[in-house]
Amino acid sequence: MPVGERRNRGPAAVGSGVPWGAMEPASDEQAAGAGPVRRTDDTVELVLTFDDDGAVRSTPVPRVDAPAGAVEASDALDATEVPEEPGPTVTPRAGSRRALREKRDTRRRRRERAGAEGGADTPVDVDVVVVGAGQAGLSAAYHLRAHGFAAAGERGWEDAERTFVVLDEAPQPGGAWQHRWPGLTMADAHGVHELPGMPLLVPDPTEPAARAVPYYFAQYEDAFDLQVQRPVRVARVRDDDGRLLVESHVVDRPDERVVWRARGLVNASGTWTKPFWPAYPGQGQFRGRQLHTHDYTTPEALADGHVVVIGGGTSAVQLLLALSRVTTTTWVTRRPPLWRDEEFTPEVGRAAVALVEERTRAGLPPQSVVSVTGLPLTNAYRAGIESGVLVARPVFSRITPTGVEWDGSPADEGWADGPSSVEAATLLWCTGFRAALDHLAPLHLRGPGGGIVMDGTGVAADPRIQLVGYGPSASTIGANRAGREAVTRLRDLLDRAVRD
């Protein structure tokens, strides 16, 4: 379709085939709670506290700088950022989780009551489709808003000059955070950063991250009226004469589908849906339980016997410490753990990002930033090392029906020695995740090296596709930066198309 031609924005709301015009925003009366408390200067934030029933209290308090020595790798990476472009800033509403949930349900019911009009296979035109509503996807949506794009579904969006839609597979706001184990508190969570335009300050560090972060994300979506469509799965993206056809359907109801036709796509689908399970000899013979970090819940669930934890990342370390309170453990890694005792400076952060970005520019599968930076040697981790919990052995040679076995002694002095076999009730695979990009397969983006050749956030071979939360932008602060870069690139791409 030539640039400037009237777009089809008629039939199709995900899950119902309903005209988007029938989906009006919820009224002000439906937004429960008091109005927002405005920041009077840069030293005040709105602190939210809430009880088990979801009631929320808000108190303006002075901002407090992070304590010395508490800077994580992703915090240091923040020093490499360029200044944010001006954009809207709001403070969270002091309303309950129930009110936010009811507001989303109201919007869904309005779509359902409107009735079905038009065919589900008739493409709906938007300028940009954002896949995923985690940190990177919401950051991109914010910057699209800041650049004047209208969200599909808001009043009058059909007549807007530029439009976008956010499609999210999860049942509720929160990205991957809503799936984290209950024992992961905000104090333990690795690199939780506020989204652009809205402060995040949780006064209780013992608050579960799986509760606090989704609540914050829900407020964010509501404050900027991002009109996130969920639960919607993107089945595939294919080329259509210069446009991108994004085929989506309601999760668990593949017959309720919508095809979006876009000029650009921000892929922020993350990694949570792609847990990585490495293969080892004898794995299928093990008679105990095997589970991935993806499926872990509480240490008490594994307290019935010895646990072998496989993996060298932050999740493995955190779960080892939790499990050691209820059972015995053995830690195995592919490489000796790299503990970082020195200060993580901006220069170290830039060097780490450069190493990860070097791989993506070469079309190789990305490594995580922590694999380059190492593990921060906190007081809790020091205590774990001293107690013997955080002392690793090399990965086993094989899995037996009742445990694991090694051939020979460790060749590297960074590993500990131990018996040639260990009996275990559980094998806990903390072996990471892979980028969830299966829906992009029809575009043939992967190269012979197994990865996608990248130029910043853009796919080198197809600048219409921006990958955020991929490679060097896989941290939360990196995701914020990547969302801004991706939108800037797509805006420039659209501007050039208009000029041409």
LINCOR-V405988 format. One line per field, one symbol per residue. psi: psi as a letter, one per 30 degrees, with the letter a starting at -180 (. if undefined). A space follows every 50 residues. Layout:
psi: ???
//
This chain:
psi: kkkfkkljhckjkkffhkkfffilllleffjllllkkkkfaggkljkkkl affgkkkkkklkkklklkfgklefeeffffllkkkklkkllkkhlleeee eeeeeeeeeeeefflkklkffjkkklekkkjkhaeeeeeeeeeeefggkk kkflkgffglekllkkkkflfllfbfefflkffjlfefkjhjlllkfklj jjfjffkkefeeeeeeeeeeeeeghfhkjljkkjelklkihflkjjkllk kfiffjlkkkjlflkjjhfafegikkjlklkgeffkfakklleegkdlef fgggakkjkkkgaeeeeeeeeeeffflllkkklelkkjkjflkjleeeee eeeeeeeeeeffglkklleffefakkileeeeeeeeffehjlllklelkl fgblkljalkfkfflllalflkkkfkjjjigallkigefgeffhfkafff akkkjbfkkefiffkkjkgkbfgfleeeeeeeeeeeeeeeeeeeeeeee.
//
